[in-house]
Amino acid sequence: MPMTTSKGRVNKEELPGPVQRSDAKAQRTFAKAHDSAVKEYGEGQRAHRVAYSALKHTHEKVGDHWEPKAKGAKGPSDRQAAGGVRTSRKTAGGVDANASKQHLYDVAKRLDVSGRSTMNKKQLVKAIEKANNRKTAKARS
């Protein structure tokens, strides 16, 4: 099912929940990338992976939704997103693992991650990813 109409508008009910709760730019980015991937690869998991990869270049997951990256921080959010088609590394689940430690600390503070002041960058990424997953699961119920 296409995620955009013939006039280019987004079918919001077709989007995954976290993308539905995000801004219009995130919704357009995901929907257009998904529709393009469906034409190339067919409907399914690969089209969703392509759409999320496109979204991760302009947005980062914070809690149960996607927020635009800071100006000048555009680009892949983790090593997997930077690697291209033939890589199979673990992703950071939408967390901008390439961001500064200060940025990650600020996101962890917004998500009320306990123990954040003693965490290194890798630990902050993992803690934010877990907090995001909890918030998304809570939003589903």
The first five atom37 places (N, CA, C, CB, O) and aatype in JSON, in Angstrom:
{
  "aatype": [12, 14, 12, 16, 16, 15, 11, 7, 1, 19, 2, 11, 6, 6, 10, 14, 7, 14, 19, 5, 1, 15, 3, 0, 11, 0, 5, 1, 16, 13, 0, 11, 0, 8, 3, 15, 0, 19, 11, 6, 18, 7, 6, 7, 5, 1, 0, 8, 1, 19, 0, 18, 15, 0, 10, 11, 8, 16, 8, 6, 11, 19, 7, 3, 8, 17, 6, 14, 11, 0, 11, 7, 0, 11, 7, 14, 15, 3, 1, 5, 0, 0, 7, 7, 19, 1, 16, 15, 1, 11, 16, 0, 7, 7, 19, 3, 0, 2, 0, 15, 11, 5, 8, 10, 18, 3, 19, 0, 11, 1, 10, 3, 19, 15, 7, 1, 15, 16, 12, 2, 11, 11, 5, 10, 19, 11, 0, 9, 6, 11, 0, 2, 2, 1, 11, 16, 0, 11, 0, 1, 15],
  "atom_mask": [
    [1, 1, 1, 1, 1],
    [1, 1, 1, 1, 1],
    [1, 1, 1, 1, 1],
    [1, 1, 1, 1, 1],
    [1, 1, 1, 1, 1],
    [1, 1, 1, 1, 1],
    [1, 1, 1, 1, 1],
    [1, 1, 1, 0, 1],
    [1, 1, 1, 1, 1],
    [1, 1, 1, 1, 1],
    [1, 1, 1, 1, 1],
    [1, 1, 1, 1, 1],
    [1, 1, 1, 1, 1],
    [1, 1, 1, 1, 1],
    [1, 1, 1, 1, 1],
    [1, 1, 1, 1, 1],
    [1, 1, 1, 0, 1],
    [1, 1, 1, 1, 1],
    [1, 1, 1, 1, 1],
    [1, 1, 1, 1, 1],
    [1, 1, 1, 1, 1],
    [1, 1, 1, 1, 1],
    [1, 1, 1, 1, 1],
    [1, 1, 1, 1, 1],
    [1, 1, 1, 1, 1],
    [1, 1, 1, 1, 1],
    [1, 1, 1, 1, 1],
    [1, 1, 1, 1, 1],
    [1, 1, 1, 1, 1],
    [1, 1, 1, 1, 1],
    [1, 1, 1, 1, 1],
    [1, 1, 1, 1, 1],
    [1, 1, 1, 1, 1],
    [1, 1, 1, 1, 1],
    [1, 1, 1, 1, 1],
    [1, 1, 1, 1, 1],
    [1, 1, 1, 1, 1],
    [1, 1, 1, 1, 1],
    [1, 1, 1, 1, 1],
    [1, 1, 1, 1, 1],
    [1, 1, 1, 1, 1],
    [1, 1, 1, 0, 1],
    [1, 1, 1, 1, 1],
    [1, 1, 1, 0, 1],
    [1, 1, 1, 1, 1],
    [1, 1, 1, 1, 1],
    [1, 1, 1, 1, 1],
    [1, 1, 1, 1, 1],
    [1, 1, 1, 1, 1],
    [1, 1, 1, 1, 1],
    [1, 1, 1, 1, 1],
    [1, 1, 1, 1, 1],
    [1, 1, 1, 1, 1],
    [1, 1, 1, 1, 1],
    [1, 1, 1, 1, 1],
    [1, 1, 1, 1, 1],
    [1, 1, 1, 1, 1],
    [1, 1, 1, 1, 1],
    [1, 1, 1, 1, 1],
    [1, 1, 1, 1, 1],
    [1, 1, 1, 1, 1],
    [1, 1, 1, 1, 1],
    [1, 1, 1, 0, 1],
    [1, 1, 1, 1, 1],
    [1, 1, 1, 1, 1],
    [1, 1, 1, 1, 1],
    [1, 1, 1, 1, 1],
    [1, 1, 1, 1, 1],
    [1, 1, 1, 1, 1],
    [1, 1, 1, 1, 1],
    [1, 1, 1, 1, 1],
    [1, 1, 1, 0, 1],
    [1, 1, 1, 1, 1],
    [1, 1, 1, 1, 1],
    [1, 1, 1, 0, 1],
    [1, 1, 1, 1, 1],
    [1, 1, 1, 1, 1],
    [1, 1, 1, 1, 1],
    [1, 1, 1, 1, 1],
    [1, 1, 1, 1, 1],
    [1, 1, 1, 1, 1],
    [1, 1, 1, 1, 1],
    [1, 1, 1, 0, 1],
    [1, 1, 1, 0, 1],
    [1, 1, 1, 1, 1],
    [1, 1, 1, 1, 1],
    [1, 1, 1, 1, 1],
    [1, 1, 1, 1, 1],
    [1, 1, 1, 1, 1],
    [1, 1, 1, 1, 1],
    [1, 1, 1, 1, 1],
    [1, 1, 1, 1, 1],
    [1, 1, 1, 0, 1],
    [1, 1, 1, 0, 1],
    [1, 1, 1, 1, 1],
    [1, 1, 1, 1, 1],
    [1, 1, 1, 1, 1],
    [1, 1, 1, 1, 1],
    [1, 1, 1, 1, 1],
    [1, 1, 1, 1, 1],
    [1, 1, 1, 1, 1],
    [1, 1, 1, 1, 1],
    [1, 1, 1, 1, 1],
    [1, 1, 1, 1, 1],
    [1, 1, 1, 1, 1],
    [1, 1, 1, 1, 1],
    [1, 1, 1, 1, 1],
    [1, 1, 1, 1, 1],
    [1, 1, 1, 1, 1],
    [1, 1, 1, 1, 1],
    [1, 1, 1, 1, 1],
    [1, 1, 1, 1, 1],
    [1, 1, 1, 1, 1],
    [1, 1, 1, 1, 1],
    [1, 1, 1, 0, 1],
    [1, 1, 1, 1, 1],
    [1, 1, 1, 1, 1],
    [1, 1, 1, 1, 1],
    [1, 1, 1, 1, 1],
    [1, 1, 1, 1, 1],
    [1, 1, 1, 1, 1],
    [1, 1, 1, 1, 1],
    [1, 1, 1, 1, 1],
    [1, 1, 1, 1, 1],
    [1, 1, 1, 1, 1],
    [1, 1, 1, 1, 1],
    [1, 1, 1, 1, 1],
    [1, 1, 1, 1, 1],
    [1, 1, 1, 1, 1],
    [1, 1, 1, 1, 1],
    [1, 1, 1, 1, 1],
    [1, 1, 1, 1, 1],
    [1, 1, 1, 1, 1],
    [1, 1, 1, 1, 1],
    [1, 1, 1, 1, 1],
    [1, 1, 1, 1, 1],
    [1, 1, 1, 1, 1],
    [1, 1, 1, 1, 1],
    [1, 1, 1, 1, 1],
    [1, 1, 1, 1, 1],
    [1, 1, 1, 1, 1]
  ],
  "atom_positions": [
    [[0.84, -1.18, 0.0], [0.0, 0.0, 0.0], [0.89, 1.24, 0.0], [-0.96, 0.0, 1.22], [1.76, 1.38, 0.86]],
    [[0.68, 2.15, -0.95], [1.51, 3.36, -0.98], [1.27, 4.24, 0.24], [1.23, 4.16, -2.25], [0.16, 4.33, 0.77]],
    [[2.33, 4.89, 0.68], [2.23, 5.78, 1.83], [1.99, 7.22, 1.42], [3.49, 5.69, 2.66], [1.78, 8.09, 2.27]],
    [[2.02, 7.48, 0.12], [1.68, 8.81, -0.37], [0.56, 8.69, -1.39], [2.92, 9.52, -0.99], [0.43, 7.67, -2.07]],
    [[-0.25, 9.74, -1.49], [-1.34, 9.76, -2.46], [-0.8, 10.16, -3.83], [-2.46, 10.74, -2.01], [0.38, 10.49, -3.96]],
    [[-1.65, 10.12, -4.83], [-1.23, 10.51, -6.18], [-0.82, 11.98, -6.23], [-2.35, 10.24, -7.18], [-0.07, 12.39, -7.13]],
    [[-1.3, 12.78, -5.28], [-0.94, 14.2, -5.21], [0.28, 14.44, -4.32], [-2.12, 15.02, -4.69], [0.65, 15.59, -4.09]],
    [[0.89, 13.37, -3.81], [2.09, 13.5, -2.99], [1.84, 13.7, -1.5], [0.0, 0.0, 0.0], [2.78, 13.93, -0.75]],
    [[0.59, 13.62, -1.07], [0.29, 13.78, 0.36], [0.53, 12.45, 1.07], [-1.18, 14.26, 0.57], [0.43, 11.38, 0.46]],
    [[0.84, 12.54, 2.35], [1.15, 11.35, 3.15], [-0.13, 10.72, 3.67], [2.09, 11.72, 4.31], [-0.99, 11.41, 4.22]],
    [[-0.25, 9.39, 3.51], [-1.33, 8.61, 4.14], [-0.87, 8.3, 5.56], [-1.67, 7.29, 3.32], [-0.21, 7.29, 5.78]],
    [[-1.22, 9.14, 6.5], [-0.7, 9.01, 7.87], [-1.06, 7.67, 8.51], [-1.23, 10.13, 8.72], [-0.27, 7.14, 9.29]],
    [[-2.23, 7.13, 8.2], [-2.64, 5.87, 8.81], [-1.77, 4.69, 8.35], [-4.1, 5.58, 8.5], [-1.79, 3.63, 8.99]],
    [[-1.03, 4.86, 7.27], [-0.14, 3.8, 6.77], [1.24, 3.83, 7.44], [0.03, 3.94, 5.26], [1.99, 2.86, 7.35]],
    [[1.56, 4.92, 8.12], [2.88, 5.09, 8.73], [3.0, 4.32, 10.04], [3.18, 6.56, 8.96], [2.0, 4.13, 10.73]],
    [[4.22, 3.89, 10.4], [4.44, 3.3, 11.72], [4.14, 4.34, 12.81], [5.9, 2.77, 11.86], [4.3, 5.54, 12.57]],
    [[3.73, 3.89, 13.99], [3.34, 4.78, 15.08], [4.32, 5.88, 15.42], [0.0, 0.0, 0.0], [3.92, 7.04, 15.5]],
    [[5.61, 5.57, 15.62], [6.56, 6.64, 15.96], [6.66, 7.71, 14.87], [7.93, 6.05, 16.22], [6.89, 8.88, 15.17]],
    [[6.49, 7.31, 13.61], [6.55, 8.28, 12.52], [5.26, 9.11, 12.51], [6.77, 7.57, 11.16], [5.3, 10.3, 12.21]],
    [[4.12, 8.48, 12.82], [2.86, 9.22, 12.91], [2.93, 10.32, 13.96], [1.7, 8.27, 13.22], [2.34, 11.39, 13.79]],
    [[3.65, 10.08, 15.05], [3.76, 11.05, 16.14], [4.85, 12.09, 15.89], [4.03, 10.32, 17.45], [5.16, 12.89, 16.78]],
    [[5.44, 12.08, 14.72], [6.55, 12.98, 14.38], [6.06, 14.12, 13.5], [7.67, 12.21, 13.67], [4.9, 14.17, 13.1]],
    [[6.98, 15.06, 13.21], [6.59, 16.22, 12.4], [6.34, 15.83, 10.94], [7.69, 17.29, 12.47], [6.65, 14.72, 10.51]],
    [[5.77, 16.76, 10.2], [5.38, 16.51, 8.81], [6.58, 16.15, 7.93], [4.68, 17.74, 8.24], [6.46, 15.32, 7.03]],
    [[7.73, 16.77, 8.18], [8.94, 16.48, 7.39], [9.36, 15.03, 7.57], [10.08, 17.42, 7.78], [9.73, 14.37, 6.6]],
    [[9.33, 14.53, 8.8], [9.68, 13.13, 9.06], [8.7, 12.21, 8.34], [9.69, 12.84, 10.58], [9.11, 11.2, 7.76]],
    [[7.43, 12.54, 8.39], [6.42, 11.71, 7.74], [6.64, 11.68, 6.22], [5.01, 12.24, 8.06], [6.57, 10.62, 5.6]],
    [[6.9, 12.84, 5.62], [7.15, 12.9, 4.18], [8.4, 12.12, 3.8], [7.27, 14.35, 3.72], [8.4, 11.37, 2.83]],
    [[9.47, 12.31, 4.57], [10.73, 11.63, 4.28], [10.53, 10.12, 4.29], [11.8, 12.03, 5.29], [10.94, 9.43, 3.36]],
    [[9.89, 9.62, 5.35], [9.67, 8.17, 5.47], [8.78, 7.68, 4.33], [9.03, 7.83, 6.84], [9.11, 6.69, 3.67]],
    [[7.67, 8.35, 4.1], [6.69, 7.89, 3.11], [7.28, 7.87, 1.7], [5.46, 8.79, 3.14], [7.11, 6.89, 0.97]],
    [[7.97, 8.93, 1.32], [8.53, 8.99, -0.03], [9.65, 7.97, -0.22], [9.06, 10.39, -0.32], [9.74, 7.34, -1.28]],
    [[10.49, 7.8, 0.79], [11.56, 6.8, 0.7], [10.96, 5.4, 0.63], [12.52, 6.92, 1.9], [11.44, 4.55, -0.13]],
    [[9.92, 5.15, 1.41], [9.27, 3.83, 1.41], [8.67, 3.54, 0.04], [8.18, 3.76, 2.5], [8.88, 2.46, -0.52]],
    [[7.91, 4.5, -0.5], [7.27, 4.28, -1.8], [8.3, 4.05, -2.9], [6.39, 5.47, -2.15], [8.09, 3.21, -3.78]],
    [[9.4, 4.78, -2.85], [10.46, 4.6, -3.83], [11.09, 3.21, -3.69], [11.53, 5.69, -3.67], [11.37, 2.55, -4.69]],
    [[11.3, 2.76, -2.46], [11.88, 1.44, -2.21], [10.94, 0.33, -2.65], [12.23, 1.28, -0.73], [11.38, -0.71, -3.13]],
    [[9.63, 0.53, -2.48], [8.66, -0.47, -2.92], [8.75, -0.66, -4.43], [7.22, -0.06, -2.51], [8.67, -1.78, -4.93]],
    [[8.91, 0.44, -5.16], [9.05, 0.34, -6.62], [10.3, -0.44, -7.0], [9.1, 1.75, -7.25], [10.31, -1.2, -7.97]],
    [[11.35, -0.24, -6.22], [12.64, -0.87, -6.52], [12.71, -2.33, -6.05], [13.76, -0.08, -5.87], [13.16, -3.2, -6.79]],
    [[12.25, -2.6, -4.8], [12.45, -3.91, -4.19], [11.16, -4.67, -3.91], [13.19, -3.74, -2.93], [11.21, -5.86, -3.59]],
    [[10.01, -4.03, -4.03], [8.75, -4.67, -3.68], [8.38, -4.36, -2.23], [0.0, 0.0, 0.0], [9.2, -3.87, -1.45]],
    [[7.14, -4.65, -1.9], [6.62, -4.38, -0.54], [7.29, -5.33, 0.45], [5.06, -4.55, -0.5], [7.55, -6.49, 0.12]],
    [[7.56, -4.84, 1.64], [8.11, -5.71, 2.67], [9.15, -5.05, 3.55], [0.0, 0.0, 0.0], [9.29, -3.82, 3.57]],
    [[9.87, -5.89, 4.27], [10.82, -5.43, 5.27], [11.93, -4.56, 4.67], [11.43, -6.63, 5.96], [12.35, -3.58, 5.29]],
    [[12.39, -4.9, 3.48], [13.47, -4.13, 2.88], [13.05, -2.69, 2.6], [13.94, -4.8, 1.58], [13.83, -1.76, 2.8]],
    [[11.81, -2.51, 2.15], [11.31, -1.16, 1.9], [11.25, -0.35, 3.19], [9.91, -1.21, 1.24], [11.56, 0.84, 3.2]],
    [[10.84, -1.0, 4.29], [10.81, -0.32, 5.59], [12.22, 0.05, 6.05], [10.13, -1.2, 6.65], [12.44, 1.14, 6.57]],
    [[13.18, -0.85, 5.86], [14.57, -0.56, 6.26], [15.12, 0.63, 5.49], [15.47, -1.8, 6.04], [15.79, 1.49, 6.06]],
    [[14.83, 0.69, 4.19], [15.28, 1.81, 3.36], [14.67, 3.12, 3.87], [14.92, 1.57, 1.87], [15.35, 4.13, 3.98]],
    [[13.36, 3.07, 4.16], [12.67, 4.28, 4.62], [13.24, 4.77, 5.96], [11.16, 4.02, 4.75], [13.45, 5.96, 6.15]],
    [[13.48, 3.83, 6.89], [14.05, 4.22, 8.18], [15.47, 4.76, 7.99], [14.06, 3.03, 9.16], [15.87, 5.7, 8.67]],
    [[16.23, 4.17, 7.09], [17.59, 4.66, 6.84], [17.56, 6.09, 6.33], [18.31, 3.75, 5.84], [18.38, 6.92, 6.75]],
    [[16.64, 6.39, 5.43], [16.51, 7.77, 4.92], [16.11, 8.72, 6.04], [15.47, 7.83, 3.78], [16.63, 9.83, 6.14]],
    [[15.2, 8.27, 6.89], [14.73, 9.1, 8.0], [15.87, 9.39, 8.99], [13.57, 8.42, 8.73], [15.95, 10.49, 9.54]],
    [[16.73, 8.4, 9.22], [17.84, 8.56, 10.18], [18.88, 9.59, 9.72], [18.51, 7.23, 10.4], [19.69, 10.03, 10.53]],
    [[18.86, 9.97, 8.46], [19.81, 10.97, 7.97], [19.37, 12.38, 8.36], [19.96, 10.87, 6.46], [20.2, 13.29, 8.42]],
    [[18.08, 12.57, 8.6], [17.59, 13.92, 8.9], [16.96, 14.03, 10.29], [16.58, 14.34, 7.87], [16.79, 15.14, 10.8]],
    [[16.63, 12.9, 10.91], [15.94, 12.89, 12.19], [16.59, 11.89, 13.14], [14.45, 12.57, 12.0], [17.31, 10.99, 12.72]],
    [[16.32, 12.06, 14.43], [16.75, 11.09, 15.42], [15.55, 10.74, 16.29], [17.93, 11.64, 16.29], [14.65, 11.55, 16.48]],
    [[15.56, 9.51, 16.81], [14.44, 9.08, 17.63], [14.66, 9.56, 19.06], [14.28, 7.54, 17.59], [15.7, 9.32, 19.66]],
    [[13.65, 10.24, 19.59], [13.67, 10.74, 20.96], [12.35, 10.33, 21.6], [13.9, 12.31, 21.03], [11.3, 10.87, 21.26]],
    [[12.42, 9.39, 22.5], [11.19, 8.9, 23.13], [10.38, 8.1, 22.14], [0.0, 0.0, 0.0], [10.87, 7.13, 21.56]],
    [[9.12, 8.5, 21.95], [8.22, 7.74, 21.08], [8.0, 8.4, 19.72], [6.89, 7.55, 21.77], [7.02, 8.08, 19.04]],
    [[8.89, 9.32, 19.31], [8.73, 10.0, 18.03], [10.11, 10.39, 17.48], [7.83, 11.26, 18.19], [11.13, 10.22, 18.14]],
    [[10.11, 10.91, 16.26], [11.34, 11.34, 15.6], [11.41, 12.86, 15.59], [11.42, 10.78, 14.16], [10.41, 13.53, 15.29]],
    [[12.58, 13.41, 15.91], [12.79, 14.85, 15.91], [13.9, 15.2, 14.93], [13.15, 15.36, 17.35], [14.83, 14.41, 14.73]],
    [[13.81, 16.39, 14.31], [14.87, 16.79, 13.37], [16.22, 16.9, 14.08], [14.51, 18.14, 12.7], [16.31, 17.32, 15.23]],
    [[17.27, 16.5, 13.37], [18.61, 16.66, 13.91], [18.95, 18.14, 13.91], [19.66, 15.85, 13.09], [18.37, 18.92, 13.16]],
    [[19.89, 18.51, 14.75], [20.34, 19.91, 14.83], [20.92, 20.34, 13.48], [21.39, 20.09, 15.96], [21.45, 19.52, 12.72]],
    [[20.82, 21.62, 13.22], [21.37, 22.16, 11.97], [22.85, 21.78, 11.87], [21.18, 23.71, 11.91], [23.6, 21.95, 12.83]],
    [[23.25, 21.28, 10.74], [24.63, 20.89, 10.54], [24.93, 19.47, 11.0], [0.0, 0.0, 0.0], [26.05, 18.99, 10.81]],
    [[23.96, 18.79, 11.6], [24.19, 17.43, 12.1], [23.55, 16.38, 11.19], [23.65, 17.3, 13.52], [23.37, 15.24, 11.61]],
    [[23.2, 16.75, 9.98], [22.57, 15.82, 9.06], [23.58, 14.73, 8.67], [22.05, 16.56, 7.8], [24.79, 14.95, 8.7]],
    [[23.06, 13.58, 8.3], [23.91, 12.48, 7.88], [23.57, 11.22, 8.62], [0.0, 0.0, 0.0], [22.64, 11.21, 9.43]],
    [[24.3, 10.15, 8.36], [23.98, 8.86, 8.97], [24.06, 8.93, 10.5], [24.93, 7.79, 8.45], [24.91, 9.62, 11.07]],
    [[23.16, 8.2, 11.14], [23.09, 8.26, 12.6], [23.97, 7.21, 13.29], [21.66, 8.08, 13.04], [24.22, 7.33, 14.49]],
    [[24.42, 6.23, 12.57], [25.28, 5.21, 13.17], [26.13, 4.56, 12.08], [24.44, 4.15, 13.93], [25.98, 4.87, 10.9]],
    [[27.01, 3.66, 12.48], [27.92, 3.03, 11.52], [27.17, 2.21, 10.47], [28.91, 2.15, 12.24], [27.6, 2.17, 9.31]],
    [[26.09, 1.57, 10.84], [25.32, 0.78, 9.89], [24.72, 1.67, 8.81], [24.2, 0.0, 10.61], [24.79, 1.35, 7.62]],
    [[24.14, 2.79, 9.2], [23.53, 3.7, 8.23], [24.59, 4.29, 7.3], [22.78, 4.83, 8.95], [24.29, 4.59, 6.14]],
    [[25.79, 4.45, 7.77], [26.86, 4.99, 6.95], [27.44, 3.95, 6.01], [27.96, 5.56, 7.82], [28.05, 4.29, 4.99]],
    [[27.26, 2.68, 6.33], [27.92, 1.6, 5.6], [27.35, 1.22, 4.27], [0.0, 0.0, 0.0], [28.08, 0.71, 3.42]],
    [[26.08, 1.45, 4.05], [25.48, 1.09, 2.78], [24.86, -0.3, 2.78], [0.0, 0.0, 0.0], [24.66, -0.9, 3.84]],
    [[24.55, -0.78, 1.6], [23.76, -2.0, 1.41], [24.44, -3.25, 1.97], [23.48, -2.19, -0.05], [23.77, -4.08, 2.58]],
    [[25.7, -3.41, 1.77], [26.38, -4.67, 2.08], [26.9, -4.77, 3.52], [27.51, -4.85, 1.14], [27.68, -5.68, 3.82]],
    [[26.51, -3.89, 4.38], [26.96, -3.95, 5.77], [25.89, -4.59, 6.65], [27.32, -2.55, 6.3], [24.7, -4.55, 6.33]],
    [[26.32, -5.18, 7.74], [25.35, -5.8, 8.65], [25.79, -5.57, 10.1], [25.21, -7.33, 8.36], [25.96, -6.52, 10.87]],
    [[25.97, -4.32, 10.44], [26.3, -3.96, 11.82], [25.03, -3.66, 12.59], [27.26, -2.74, 11.85], [23.97, -3.44, 12.0]],
    [[25.14, -3.66, 13.9], [23.99, -3.34, 14.75], [23.69, -1.84, 14.63], [24.27, -3.74, 16.23], [24.6, -1.01, 14.63]],
    [[22.4, -1.52, 14.53], [22.01, -0.11, 14.48], [21.81, 0.41, 15.9], [20.72, 0.09, 13.64], [21.77, -0.37, 16.86]],
    [[21.67, 1.7, 16.02], [21.43, 2.31, 17.33], [19.95, 2.61, 17.52], [22.25, 3.6, 17.49], [19.58, 3.37, 18.42]],
    [[19.09, 2.03, 16.68], [17.65, 2.17, 16.85], [17.13, 3.59, 16.71], [0.0, 0.0, 0.0], [16.15, 3.97, 17.35]],
    [[17.78, 4.38, 15.87], [17.33, 5.75, 15.66], [18.05, 6.77, 16.51], [0.0, 0.0, 0.0], [17.89, 7.98, 16.3]],
    [[18.84, 6.32, 17.47], [19.64, 7.24, 18.29], [20.79, 7.73, 17.43], [20.16, 6.56, 19.62], [21.43, 6.93, 16.74]],
    [[21.07, 9.02, 17.45], [22.16, 9.58, 16.67], [23.49, 9.29, 17.37], [21.97, 11.11, 16.46], [24.01, 10.12, 18.11]],
    [[24.01, 8.09, 17.13], [25.24, 7.65, 17.78], [26.46, 8.47, 17.36], [25.49, 6.19, 17.49], [27.49, 8.44, 18.02]],
    [[26.34, 9.21, 16.26], [27.44, 10.06, 15.79], [27.41, 11.45, 16.41], [27.4, 10.18, 14.28], [28.3, 12.26, 16.16]],
    [[26.39, 11.73, 17.22], [26.28, 13.04, 17.87], [27.33, 13.16, 18.98], [24.85, 13.24, 18.46], [27.96, 12.18, 19.37]],
    [[27.5, 14.37, 19.46], [28.46, 14.6, 20.54], [27.95, 13.98, 21.85], [28.71, 16.12, 20.73], [26.76, 13.71, 22.01]],
    [[28.88, 13.76, 22.76], [28.5, 13.21, 24.06], [27.56, 14.18, 24.78], [29.76, 12.93, 24.92], [26.63, 13.75, 25.47]],
    [[27.79, 15.48, 24.63], [26.94, 16.48, 25.28], [25.51, 16.4, 24.75], [27.5, 17.89, 25.06], [24.55, 16.48, 25.51]],
    [[25.37, 16.23, 23.43], [24.04, 16.1, 22.85], [23.34, 14.85, 23.39], [24.12, 16.04, 21.3], [22.17, 14.9, 23.77]],
    [[24.06, 13.75, 23.43], [23.48, 12.51, 23.95], [23.1, 12.67, 25.42], [24.47, 11.34, 23.78], [22.06, 12.17, 25.85]],
    [[23.93, 13.35, 26.18], [23.62, 13.59, 27.59], [22.33, 14.41, 27.71], [24.79, 14.33, 28.29], [21.48, 14.12, 28.54]],
    [[22.19, 15.45, 26.87], [20.98, 16.29, 26.9], [19.73, 15.49, 26.55], [21.13, 17.47, 25.93], [18.68, 15.67, 27.17]],
    [[19.84, 14.6, 25.56], [18.7, 13.74, 25.2], [18.38, 12.8, 26.37], [19.01, 12.91, 23.9], [17.21, 12.61, 26.7]],
    [[19.4, 12.22, 26.98], [19.2, 11.32, 28.12], [18.53, 12.06, 29.28], [20.53, 10.71, 28.58], [17.7, 11.5, 29.99]],
    [[18.9, 13.31, 29.46], [18.29, 14.12, 30.51], [16.81, 14.34, 30.22], [19.02, 15.48, 30.65], [15.98, 14.22, 31.12]],
    [[16.48, 14.66, 28.97], [15.07, 14.84, 28.58], [14.26, 13.57, 28.8], [14.97, 15.27, 27.11], [13.07, 13.63, 29.14]],
    [[14.9, 12.41, 28.6], [14.22, 11.13, 28.76], [14.3, 10.61, 30.19], [14.8, 10.1, 27.81], [13.81, 9.52, 30.49]],
    [[14.93, 11.39, 31.08], [15.07, 11.05, 32.49], [15.79, 9.72, 32.7], [13.7, 11.01, 33.14], [15.35, 8.87, 33.49]],
    [[16.91, 9.54, 31.98], [17.73, 8.34, 32.12], [18.56, 8.49, 33.39], [18.64, 8.12, 30.86], [19.33, 9.43, 33.53]],
    [[18.4, 7.55, 34.29], [19.16, 7.64, 35.54], [20.6, 7.18, 35.34], [18.49, 6.8, 36.64], [20.86, 6.29, 34.53]],
    [[21.52, 7.79, 36.07], [22.94, 7.46, 35.98], [23.65, 8.04, 34.78], [0.0, 0.0, 0.0], [24.79, 7.68, 34.5]],
    [[23.0, 8.93, 34.06], [23.56, 9.47, 32.82], [24.86, 10.24, 33.02], [22.55, 10.36, 32.15], [25.7, 10.28, 32.13]],
    [[25.03, 10.85, 34.18], [26.22, 11.68, 34.4], [27.5, 10.86, 34.48], [26.06, 12.48, 35.67], [28.59, 11.4, 34.27]],
    [[27.4, 9.58, 34.77], [28.59, 8.73, 34.87], [28.8, 7.86, 33.63], [28.5, 7.84, 36.09], [29.75, 7.08, 33.59]],
    [[27.94, 7.98, 32.64], [28.01, 7.13, 31.44], [28.95, 7.7, 30.4], [26.62, 6.95, 30.84], [29.09, 8.91, 30.25]],
    [[29.61, 6.79, 29.68], [30.39, 7.21, 28.52], [29.45, 7.28, 27.31], [31.59, 6.23, 28.26], [28.27, 6.97, 27.42]],
    [[29.97, 7.68, 26.18], [29.14, 7.9, 24.99], [28.41, 6.62, 24.56], [30.0, 8.42, 23.84], [27.21, 6.67, 24.26]],
    [[29.1, 5.51, 24.53], [28.5, 4.24, 24.12], [27.36, 3.84, 25.07], [29.57, 3.12, 24.07], [26.32, 3.36, 24.63]],
    [[27.57, 4.04, 26.36], [26.54, 3.71, 27.35], [25.33, 4.64, 27.21], [27.12, 3.81, 28.77], [24.19, 4.2, 27.37]],
    [[25.58, 5.92, 26.9], [24.47, 6.86, 26.69], [23.61, 6.43, 25.51], [25.02, 8.28, 26.47], [22.38, 6.46, 25.58]],
    [[24.26, 6.03, 24.42], [23.52, 5.58, 23.23], [22.63, 4.4, 23.6], [24.49, 5.19, 22.08], [21.45, 4.38, 23.24]],
    [[23.18, 3.43, 24.29], [22.41, 2.23, 24.68], [21.26, 2.6, 25.62], [23.35, 1.2, 25.35], [20.15, 2.09, 25.46]],
    [[21.52, 3.47, 26.59], [20.48, 3.88, 27.55], [19.36, 4.65, 26.86], [21.1, 4.74, 28.66], [18.18, 4.47, 27.19]],
    [[19.71, 5.52, 25.92], [18.7, 6.28, 25.18], [17.87, 5.33, 24.32], [19.35, 7.37, 24.29], [16.65, 5.46, 24.24]],
    [[18.53, 4.37, 23.7], [17.82, 3.38, 22.88], [16.79, 2.62, 23.73], [18.82, 2.4, 22.23], [15.66, 2.41, 23.3]],
    [[17.19, 2.21, 24.92], [16.27, 1.5, 25.83], [15.12, 2.4, 26.26], [17.02, 0.98, 27.07], [13.96, 1.97, 26.3]],
    [[15.42, 3.65, 26.59], [14.38, 4.6, 27.0], [13.4, 4.85, 25.85], [15.01, 5.94, 27.47], [12.19, 4.93, 26.06]],
    [[13.93, 4.98, 24.63], [13.07, 5.15, 23.46], [12.14, 3.95, 23.29], [13.92, 5.34, 22.2], [10.94, 4.12, 23.03]],
    [[12.68, 2.76, 23.43], [11.87, 1.55, 23.28], [10.76, 1.49, 24.32], [12.75, 0.3, 23.39], [9.64, 1.1, 24.02]],
    [[11.08, 1.88, 25.55], [10.06, 1.88, 26.61], [8.95, 2.89, 26.29], [10.69, 2.21, 27.98], [7.77, 2.58, 26.43]],
    [[9.34, 4.08, 25.86], [8.35, 5.12, 25.55], [7.48, 4.7, 24.35], [9.07, 6.46, 25.24], [6.27, 4.95, 24.35]],
    [[8.08, 4.07, 23.36], [7.32, 3.61, 22.2], [6.35, 2.52, 22.6], [8.26, 3.11, 21.09], [5.19, 2.53, 22.17]],
    [[6.79, 1.57, 23.42], [5.9, 0.5, 23.88], [4.74, 1.07, 24.69], [6.68, -0.52, 24.71], [3.61, 0.61, 24.57]],
    [[5.03, 2.05, 25.51], [3.99, 2.68, 26.31], [2.98, 3.41, 25.43], [4.61, 3.65, 27.33], [1.78, 3.39, 25.7]],
    [[3.47, 4.05, 24.37], [2.58, 4.79, 23.47], [1.66, 3.84, 22.7], [3.4, 5.63, 22.48], [0.56, 4.23, 22.32]],
    [[2.1, 2.61, 22.46], [1.29, 1.62, 21.75], [0.11, 1.14, 22.57], [2.13, 0.44, 21.35], [-0.94, 0.79, 22.03]],
    [[0.28, 1.13, 23.89], [-0.79, 0.59, 24.75], [-1.74, 1.64, 25.25], [-0.21, -0.13, 25.93], [-2.69, 1.32, 25.98]]
  ]
}
